[in-house]
């Protein structure tokens, strides 16, 4: 990816605006320290704050999805929903097919926090490339409702799935 067109928003987030149909947002991360002796006791990653204005529409639903090792979720497309993905445990490759049919591979893992925006009517799939179950936190601007028929399964027939060690033989 070419990150020459990053802009700072509120001096915290880097957003790649060279991408026209989806966005990659490098997330703000802070070391946390023990209150008694100041040693590092962890870290804090900011996923979303209402005042940052990095999301066009504020989330109406937040959920956690897991992907087993070597498995694929999708590909599918949401007709109404824009989704924002961040991997909080493990490592995934997000495959996004833009409106020109070009497939973009975006690595997302807990070591380098980033938020990936996939707008409605853009197809994507998640591949777990880790040896353990990966967990992905998802923010969505439209809440899921039973029987709303908002998601459409699609095929990435022209995508080379063989480069990944997958558990599925159909791709």
C-alpha positions in Angstrom: 0.0 0.0 0.0 1.1 3.5 -0.7 0.8 5.6 2.4 2.1 8.9 1.0 -1.3 10.6 1.3 -1.9 10.2 5.0 -3.4 13.1 6.9 -3.6 13.6 10.6 -7.0 14.0 12.2 -7.0 15.7 15.6 -3.3 14.9 15.6 -4.0 11.3 16.6 -5.1 9.2 13.7 -3.4 8.6 10.3 -5.9 7.9 7.5 -4.9 6.9 4.0 -7.0 9.1 1.8 -5.3 7.8 -1.4 -7.9 4.9 -1.3 -11.2 5.9 -2.7 -13.5 3.1 -1.7 -12.2 1.9 1.6 -10.0 3.4 4.3 -7.1 2.2 6.5 -6.9 4.1 9.7 -3.8 3.6 11.9 -5.0 3.6 15.4 -3.8 5.6 18.4 -2.0 3.5 20.9 -0.8 4.4 24.4 1.5 2.6 26.9 -0.2 2.3 30.3 1.9 2.3 33.5 1.5 1.0 37.0 0.4 3.7 39.5 2.9 2.6 42.1 6.3 2.2 40.4 5.5 3.3 36.8 6.4 0.1 35.0 4.5 -0.7 31.8 1.5 -2.8 32.7 -0.1 -2.9 29.2 -1.4 -0.5 26.6 -4.5 1.2 25.5 -5.7 1.4 21.9 -8.3 4.0 20.9 -10.8 2.4 18.5 -13.4 5.2 18.3 -14.3 8.4 20.1 -17.3 10.5 19.1 -15.2 13.7 18.8 -12.5 12.3 16.5 -14.8 12.5 13.4 -13.0 9.6 11.7 -16.2 7.7 11.1 -18.7 9.2 8.7 -21.7 7.8 10.8 -21.4 6.9 14.4 -21.8 3.2 15.2 -25.2 1.7 15.8 -23.8 -1.7 16.5 -20.5 -3.1 17.9 -19.8 -6.8 17.9 -17.0 -9.3 18.2 -16.5 -12.0 15.6 -14.0 -14.8 15.6 -12.3 -16.6 12.8 -10.8 -20.1 13.3 -7.3 -20.8 12.1 -7.1 -21.3 8.3 -10.7 -20.3 7.8 -12.5 -17.7 5.7 -15.5 -15.5 6.6 -17.1 -14.4 3.4 -16.7 -13.1 0.9 -19.9 -11.1 1.2 -21.1 -7.6 0.9 -23.5 -5.5 3.0 -26.0 -3.5 1.0 -26.7 -0.9 3.7 -24.0 -1.2 6.3 -20.6 0.4 6.4 -18.3 -1.7 8.7 -15.1 -0.9 10.5 -12.8 -3.8 11.4 -9.9 -4.1 13.8 -8.2 -7.3 14.8 -7.8 -7.4 18.6 -6.3 -10.9 18.9 -4.4 -12.9 16.3 -3.9 -11.9 12.7 -6.2 -11.7 9.7 -5.9 -10.7 6.1 -8.9 -8.6 4.9 -9.5 -9.1 1.2 -11.5 -6.2 -0.3 -12.7 -6.2 -3.9 -13.2 -2.7 -5.1 -15.8 -1.6 -7.7 -13.1 -2.1 -10.5 -12.7 -5.7 -9.5 -9.3 -5.2 -7.9 -8.6 -7.3 -4.8 -6.7 -5.5 -2.0 -5.1 -7.5 0.8 -4.8 -5.7 4.1 -3.1 -7.3 7.1 -4.7 -6.5 10.4 -3.4 -7.8 13.7 -3.2 -7.0 17.4 0.4 -5.8 17.2 -0.2 -3.0 14.7 -3.6 -1.6 15.5 -5.6 -0.3 12.5 -9.2 0.3 11.6 -10.3 -0.9 8.2 -13.4 0.8 6.7 -15.4 -1.3 4.2 -18.3 0.8 2.9 -21.7 -0.7 1.8 -21.8 -2.4 -1.6 -18.1 -3.3 -1.4 -17.3 -7.0 -1.0 -14.8 -8.4 1.5 -13.6 -11.6 3.2 -11.5 -12.3 6.3 -8.9 -14.9 6.4 -7.3 -16.0 9.7 -3.6 -16.4 9.0 -2.7 -17.2 12.6 -2.3 -20.5 14.3 -5.0 -19.6 16.9 -8.5 -18.2 16.7 -8.4 -14.5 15.7 -10.9 -12.0 17.1 -12.1 -9.0 15.2 -14.0 -6.1 16.7 -16.5 -4.6 14.3 -18.2 -1.2 14.4 -21.2 -0.8 12.1 -23.2 2.2 11.2 -26.4 0.1 10.7 -27.5 -2.4 13.3 -28.2 -6.0 12.2 -31.8 -7.1 12.4 -33.1 -10.7 11.8 -34.5 -11.2 8.3 -33.3 -7.8 7.0 -31.6 -9.4 4.0 -28.9 -6.8 4.1 -26.0 -9.1 3.4 -25.3 -10.8 0.1 -22.8 -13.7 -0.4 -20.5 -13.3 -3.3 -17.7 -15.3 -5.0 -14.1 -14.1 -5.6 -13.6 -16.6 -8.5 -10.7 -14.6 -9.9 -8.9 -14.4 -6.6 -5.9 -16.8 -5.8 -6.9 -18.4 -2.5 -4.2 -21.0 -2.9 -1.6 -18.7 -1.5 -3.0 -19.2 2.0 -3.0 -22.4 4.0 -6.8 -22.7 4.2 -9.0 -25.5 5.7 -11.6 -25.0 2.9 -11.2 -26.9 -0.4 -14.0 -25.0 -2.2 -11.9 -21.8 -2.8 
